[in-house]
């Protein structure tokens, strides 16, 4: 019998997550919703706003004693996360709570005074993916600005960064390219949780005004953890981020996705896992990527639908610089494209690309034949500055 229990215990150690994570919503609930007691609440959320047990935050708050959930606010992709990128979302009635879900991805990206009328506090609970161009953090920033202007409290229910809290990579965003796909002036991969970002955003006053901010921190999360280390189930954040490992692929190919003449797998079963263009030799292209010798990254030849290039395999905890990988993929596909990708792309596509990347200088650098490694080295001063600055805003 003793041997049986020893074996059972060993199996449980293997099966159960290394550490239990209490999310912000879990902590709020365990404290009896103290932060929201007696207040009229507007909740910024979507399908990713769930507790560690999978219960929707909007249902939890709708039944919370002493809390009055008045309305919802929804980001790009809508309340259920099923709308495609860039598609405008209409206001709707939430079938679960019966409340109005105001769209913040339609005529306005920021709650209007009319939407905020009668509220005491805005609560933010959505799962980010750790990348500057993913618009959920832009929605958070604009809502914080609205809260400051309307003298409302703002509460962030914190969640893990699926890329972990150590990876900080990529280009900065120049002031003239600040937009909804680059609202916060941080590196492309910032290595912060939403709560940490909100704290930094508020104290550095990157938006107009400073709101009364409260962050309900997690318990048990550590910076070294990528999503698989948390033991939490993954909720698809948008149509092309279906799996917990999808964010690493988004880093690798999301930047180039708006340019014409490229295939990244978006819309198929493996979004962002492909980088292919016109005129590339798939064997040579895969060899080029593998010769970068980025730890945790492998490529194999890919051909399909008139495109050729590589299919990527990236470990969730890959140590290689994924933004450098993205730049190298861009440089090589641009080199073999005739005419180059920038010449092929319509002005509106170029505009989006420059906003996502954070600068238009990349076009001239690549046209001059500047090596990807040299361009990436140019990011170092801004990355070092950011790492130093962010250290004062970290909770974990």
C-alpha positions as CSV (number, residue, x, y, z in Angstrom):
1,X,0.0,0.0,0.0
2,X,2.8,2.4,0.8
3,X,4.4,1.7,-2.6
4,X,1.0,2.4,-4.2
5,X,0.7,5.8,-2.6
6,X,4.4,6.6,-3.4
7,X,3.7,5.8,-7.1
8,X,0.5,7.8,-7.1
9,X,2.3,10.8,-5.6
10,X,5.0,10.6,-8.2
11,X,2.4,10.5,-11.0
12,X,0.6,13.5,-9.5
13,X,3.9,15.5,-9.5
14,X,4.3,14.7,-13.2
15,X,0.7,15.5,-14.1
16,X,0.0,18.6,-12.0
17,X,1.4,22.0,-12.9
18,X,4.6,23.0,-11.1
19,X,2.9,25.9,-9.4
20,X,-0.7,27.0,-9.1
21,X,-1.4,30.5,-10.5
22,X,-4.0,32.7,-9.0
23,X,-5.1,35.3,-11.6
24,X,-6.2,38.8,-10.7
25,X,-9.8,37.8,-10.9
26,X,-9.1,34.9,-8.5
27,X,-7.5,37.2,-6.0
28,X,-10.3,39.7,-6.3
29,X,-12.9,37.0,-5.6
30,X,-10.9,35.6,-2.7
31,X,-10.9,39.0,-1.1
32,X,-14.6,39.4,-1.4
33,X,-14.4,41.9,-4.3
34,X,-13.2,44.5,-1.8
35,X,-11.9,46.8,-4.5
36,X,-15.3,47.0,-6.2
37,X,-17.6,47.0,-3.2
38,X,-20.5,49.5,-3.5
39,X,-19.3,50.6,-7.0
40,X,-20.9,50.7,-10.4
41,X,-18.6,48.8,-12.8
42,X,-17.8,48.9,-16.5
43,X,-15.9,45.8,-17.5
44,X,-13.5,45.7,-20.4
45,X,-13.3,42.1,-21.5
46,X,-13.9,39.3,-24.0
47,X,-13.8,35.5,-24.1
48,X,-10.3,35.5,-22.5
49,X,-11.5,37.1,-19.3
50,X,-11.9,33.9,-17.2
51,X,-10.8,32.7,-13.8
52,X,-8.2,30.0,-13.4
53,X,-11.1,27.5,-13.3
54,X,-12.5,28.8,-16.6
55,X,-15.4,30.8,-15.3
56,X,-16.1,34.1,-17.2
57,X,-15.1,37.2,-15.3
58,X,-18.3,39.0,-16.5
59,X,-20.4,36.2,-14.9
60,X,-18.4,36.3,-11.7
61,X,-18.8,40.1,-11.4
62,X,-22.5,40.0,-12.3
63,X,-23.1,37.8,-9.3
64,X,-20.6,39.4,-7.0
65,X,-22.2,40.6,-3.7
66,X,-22.1,44.4,-3.3
67,X,-20.9,45.0,-6.9
68,X,-23.1,46.5,-9.6
69,X,-21.9,45.4,-13.1
70,X,-23.5,48.0,-15.4
71,X,-22.0,47.4,-18.9
72,X,-19.2,45.8,-20.9
73,X,-16.6,47.1,-23.3
74,X,-15.1,44.9,-26.0
75,X,-11.9,45.1,-28.1
76,X,-10.9,44.1,-31.6
77,X,-12.3,40.6,-32.4
78,X,-15.4,41.3,-30.3
79,X,-16.9,39.8,-27.2
80,X,-16.4,36.2,-28.4
81,X,-13.0,36.8,-30.1
82,X,-14.3,35.4,-33.4
83,X,-14.2,38.5,-35.6
84,X,-11.3,38.8,-38.0
85,X,-8.5,41.3,-37.6
86,X,-9.4,44.8,-38.6
87,X,-13.2,44.2,-38.9
88,X,-15.3,46.8,-37.2
89,X,-17.5,45.5,-34.4
90,X,-21.0,46.7,-33.5
91,X,-22.4,47.2,-30.0
92,X,-24.4,44.1,-28.9
93,X,-26.3,42.6,-26.0
94,X,-24.3,40.0,-24.1
95,X,-26.5,36.9,-23.8
96,X,-24.8,35.7,-20.6
97,X,-25.4,38.9,-18.5
98,X,-28.0,40.7,-20.5
99,X,-25.8,43.8,-20.5
100,X,-24.8,46.1,-23.3
101,X,-21.4,45.4,-24.7
102,X,-20.0,48.7,-26.1
103,X,-17.6,48.1,-29.0
104,X,-14.3,49.8,-28.8
105,X,-13.4,48.7,-32.3
106,X,-15.9,50.6,-34.4
107,X,-16.6,54.3,-34.6
108,X,-14.5,54.8,-31.4
109,X,-11.5,53.1,-29.9
110,X,-12.0,54.9,-26.6
111,X,-15.1,54.9,-24.3
112,X,-17.1,58.1,-24.8
113,X,-18.4,60.2,-21.8
114,X,-21.9,58.9,-22.7
115,X,-20.7,55.3,-22.4
116,X,-19.1,56.1,-19.0
117,X,-22.0,57.9,-17.6
118,X,-23.0,56.7,-14.1
119,X,-19.9,54.5,-13.7
120,X,-17.5,54.6,-10.7
121,X,-14.8,52.3,-12.0
122,X,-13.5,50.6,-15.2
123,X,-12.1,47.1,-14.8
124,X,-9.8,45.5,-17.4
125,X,-9.6,41.7,-17.7
126,X,-8.3,40.3,-21.0
127,X,-5.4,38.0,-22.0
128,X,-2.6,39.8,-23.9
129,X,0.1,38.0,-25.9
130,X,3.1,40.1,-25.0
131,X,3.5,41.9,-28.3
132,X,3.2,45.7,-28.9
133,X,1.1,45.4,-32.0
134,X,-1.6,43.2,-30.4
135,X,-4.3,45.7,-29.9
136,X,-5.7,44.6,-26.5
137,X,-3.0,46.7,-24.7
138,X,-3.9,49.6,-26.9
139,X,-7.5,49.3,-25.8
140,X,-6.3,49.3,-22.2
141,X,-4.3,52.5,-22.8
142,X,-7.2,54.3,-24.4
143,X,-9.6,53.2,-21.6
144,X,-7.1,54.4,-19.0
145,X,-7.1,57.8,-20.8
146,X,-10.9,57.9,-20.7
147,X,-10.9,57.0,-17.0
148,X,-8.5,59.9,-16.3
149,X,-10.6,62.3,-18.2
150,X,-13.9,61.2,-16.5
151,X,-12.3,60.9,-13.0
152,X,-13.0,57.2,-12.8
153,X,-11.0,54.5,-11.0
154,X,-9.3,52.0,-13.2
155,X,-8.6,48.4,-12.1
156,X,-6.5,45.9,-13.9
157,X,-7.0,42.2,-13.1
158,X,-3.5,40.9,-13.9
159,X,-2.7,37.9,-16.1
160,X,0.5,36.1,-17.2
161,X,2.5,37.2,-20.3
162,X,2.5,34.0,-22.4
163,X,6.0,34.9,-23.7
164,X,7.2,35.1,-20.1
165,X,8.6,38.2,-18.4
166,X,12.2,37.9,-19.5
167,X,12.0,38.2,-23.3
168,X,12.5,41.8,-24.3
169,X,13.3,42.3,-28.0
170,X,12.8,44.2,-31.2
171,X,12.5,47.7,-32.5
172,X,11.1,50.7,-30.7
173,X,8.3,52.8,-32.1
174,X,9.1,56.3,-33.3
175,X,6.7,59.0,-32.1
176,X,5.4,59.7,-35.7
177,X,4.3,56.0,-36.0
178,X,2.4,55.7,-32.7
179,X,-1.0,54.2,-33.6
180,X,-3.5,51.7,-32.4
181,X,-1.1,48.9,-33.5
182,X,1.6,50.6,-31.5
183,X,-0.1,52.7,-28.9
184,X,2.5,52.2,-26.1
185,X,6.1,53.2,-26.7
186,X,7.7,49.9,-25.7
187,X,9.8,47.4,-27.7
188,X,8.0,45.1,-30.0
189,X,8.3,42.4,-27.3
190,X,8.1,44.0,-23.9
191,X,8.2,41.2,-21.3
192,X,5.6,42.8,-19.0
193,X,2.2,41.8,-17.7
194,X,-0.8,44.0,-18.5
195,X,-0.8,45.2,-14.9
196,X,2.9,46.2,-15.1
197,X,2.3,47.9,-18.4
198,X,-0.6,49.8,-17.0
199,X,1.6,51.0,-14.0
200,X,4.4,52.1,-16.3
201,X,1.9,53.8,-18.7
202,X,0.2,55.6,-15.9
203,X,3.3,56.8,-14.1
204,X,5.1,57.9,-17.2
205,X,2.0,59.5,-18.5
206,X,2.3,58.1,-22.0
207,X,-1.4,58.9,-22.4
208,X,-3.3,62.2,-21.7
209,X,-3.8,62.4,-17.9
210,X,-3.2,59.9,-15.1
211,X,-5.9,57.7,-13.8
212,X,-6.5,56.3,-10.3
213,X,-5.0,52.9,-11.0
214,X,-5.2,49.7,-9.0
215,X,-3.6,46.5,-10.1
216,X,-4.9,43.2,-8.6
217,X,-1.7,41.2,-8.8
218,X,-1.4,37.4,-9.5
219,X,-0.1,34.9,-7.0
220,X,2.4,32.3,-8.1
221,X,3.5,33.7,-11.4
222,X,7.2,34.1,-12.0
223,X,9.0,36.0,-14.9
224,X,10.7,32.9,-16.2
225,X,7.3,31.2,-16.9
226,X,6.0,30.9,-20.4
227,X,2.3,29.8,-20.7
228,X,2.9,26.1,-20.5
229,X,4.6,26.5,-17.1
230,X,1.5,28.1,-15.6
231,X,-0.7,25.0,-15.8
232,X,-3.6,27.3,-17.0
233,X,-5.8,26.3,-19.9
234,X,-5.4,28.5,-23.0
235,X,-8.3,30.4,-24.3
236,X,-8.0,31.4,-28.0
237,X,-7.4,35.1,-27.9
238,X,-8.4,35.8,-31.5
239,X,-8.9,33.8,-34.7
240,X,-5.2,33.5,-35.5
241,X,-3.9,33.0,-32.0
242,X,-5.5,29.6,-31.4
243,X,-2.9,27.9,-29.2
244,X,-0.7,28.8,-26.3
245,X,2.4,28.6,-28.5
246,X,0.9,30.9,-31.2
247,X,2.4,34.1,-29.6
248,X,6.0,33.1,-30.4
249,X,5.1,32.6,-34.1
250,X,3.3,35.9,-34.1
251,X,6.5,37.5,-33.0
252,X,8.4,35.8,-35.8
253,X,6.1,36.6,-38.7
254,X,3.5,39.1,-37.5
255,X,5.5,42.1,-38.5
256,X,5.7,41.1,-42.1
257,X,2.1,40.0,-42.4
258,X,0.8,43.2,-43.9
259,X,3.2,43.3,-46.8
260,X,2.1,42.1,-50.2
261,X,3.6,38.9,-51.7
262,X,4.0,37.0,-48.5
263,X,2.3,33.9,-47.0
264,X,2.4,33.5,-43.2
265,X,-0.3,30.9,-42.7
266,X,-2.9,33.3,-41.4
267,X,-6.4,32.0,-42.1
268,X,-5.2,28.4,-42.1
269,X,-4.6,25.8,-39.5
270,X,-1.1,27.0,-38.6
271,X,-1.3,30.8,-38.5
272,X,2.1,32.7,-38.4
273,X,4.0,29.4,-38.7
274,X,5.0,29.9,-42.3
275,X,7.1,32.5,-44.0
276,X,7.1,32.2,-47.8
277,X,7.2,34.6,-50.7
278,X,7.6,34.5,-54.5
279,X,10.9,33.4,-56.0
280,X,12.5,31.8,-52.9
281,X,14.1,28.4,-53.2
282,X,12.6,26.5,-50.2
283,X,15.7,24.4,-49.5
284,X,18.0,27.4,-49.5
285,X,15.5,29.5,-47.5
286,X,15.2,26.8,-44.8
287,X,19.0,26.5,-44.7
288,X,19.3,30.2,-44.4
289,X,17.0,30.3,-41.3
290,X,18.7,27.3,-39.7
291,X,22.1,28.9,-40.3
292,X,21.1,31.8,-38.0
293,X,21.5,29.2,-35.2
294,X,18.8,30.7,-33.0
295,X,18.3,28.4,-30.0
296,X,14.9,26.8,-30.1
297,X,14.2,27.7,-33.7
298,X,14.1,25.3,-36.6
299,X,12.9,25.6,-40.2
300,X,12.0,23.2,-43.0
301,X,11.3,23.8,-46.6
302,X,7.7,24.9,-47.5
303,X,5.9,25.2,-50.8
304,X,2.2,25.9,-51.3
305,X,-0.3,28.0,-53.2
306,X,2.4,29.6,-55.3
307,X,4.6,30.6,-52.4
308,X,7.9,29.1,-51.3
309,X,9.9,29.5,-48.2
310,X,10.0,27.8,-44.8
311,X,7.8,26.3,-42.1
312,X,9.0,27.3,-38.7
313,X,9.2,25.2,-35.5
314,X,9.7,27.4,-32.4
315,X,9.9,26.2,-28.8
316,X,7.7,28.1,-26.4
317,X,10.8,28.9,-24.3
318,X,13.2,29.4,-27.2
319,X,16.2,31.4,-26.2
320,X,16.8,32.8,-29.7
321,X,15.9,36.4,-30.5
322,X,12.6,36.1,-32.3
323,X,12.5,39.7,-33.4
324,X,15.9,39.2,-35.0
325,X,14.4,36.1,-36.7
326,X,11.5,38.3,-37.9
327,X,13.9,40.8,-39.4
328,X,16.0,38.1,-41.0
329,X,12.9,36.6,-42.6
330,X,11.8,40.0,-43.9
331,X,15.3,40.7,-45.3
332,X,15.6,37.4,-47.1
333,X,12.0,37.4,-48.6
334,X,12.5,41.0,-49.7
335,X,15.9,40.1,-51.3
336,X,14.5,37.4,-53.5
337,X,11.3,39.3,-54.4
338,X,11.2,41.0,-57.8
339,X,10.2,43.8,-57.4
340,X,10.8,44.1,-53.7
341,X,8.0,43.7,-51.1
342,X,7.8,47.4,-50.5
343,X,7.2,48.2,-54.2
344,X,4.6,45.4,-54.4
345,X,2.6,46.7,-51.4
346,X,-0.2,49.3,-51.7
347,X,0.2,52.6,-49.7
348,X,-2.3,51.5,-47.0
349,X,-0.4,48.2,-46.5
350,X,2.9,50.0,-46.2
351,X,1.3,52.4,-43.7
352,X,0.2,49.5,-41.5
353,X,3.6,47.8,-41.8
354,X,5.5,50.9,-40.8
355,X,3.1,51.4,-37.8
356,X,3.6,47.8,-36.7
357,X,7.4,47.9,-37.1
358,X,7.5,51.4,-35.6
359,X,9.5,53.1,-38.3
360,X,9.7,53.6,-42.1
361,X,13.6,53.6,-42.1
362,X,13.6,49.8,-42.4
363,X,12.6,50.1,-46.1
364,X,15.7,52.2,-47.0
365,X,18.0,50.0,-44.9
366,X,16.9,46.8,-46.6
367,X,17.1,48.4,-50.0
368,X,20.7,49.4,-49.3
369,X,21.5,45.8,-48.4
370,X,22.1,46.5,-44.7
371,X,22.5,43.1,-43.0
372,X,19.7,42.1,-40.7
373,X,22.2,41.6,-37.9
374,X,23.4,45.2,-38.2
375,X,19.9,46.5,-38.2
376,X,19.0,44.5,-35.1
377,X,22.1,45.7,-33.3
378,X,20.7,49.2,-33.8
379,X,17.9,48.3,-31.4
380,X,20.3,47.7,-28.5
381,X,20.4,51.2,-27.0
382,X,16.6,51.5,-26.9
383,X,16.3,48.0,-25.5
384,X,18.9,48.7,-22.8
385,X,17.1,51.9,-21.9
386,X,13.7,50.3,-21.7
387,X,15.0,47.4,-19.5
388,X,16.4,49.9,-17.1
389,X,13.3,52.0,-17.0
390,X,10.8,49.1,-16.7
391,X,12.6,47.6,-13.7
392,X,10.9,50.1,-11.4
393,X,7.4,49.1,-12.6
394,X,7.6,45.3,-12.3
395,X,5.5,43.4,-9.8
396,X,7.0,40.0,-10.1
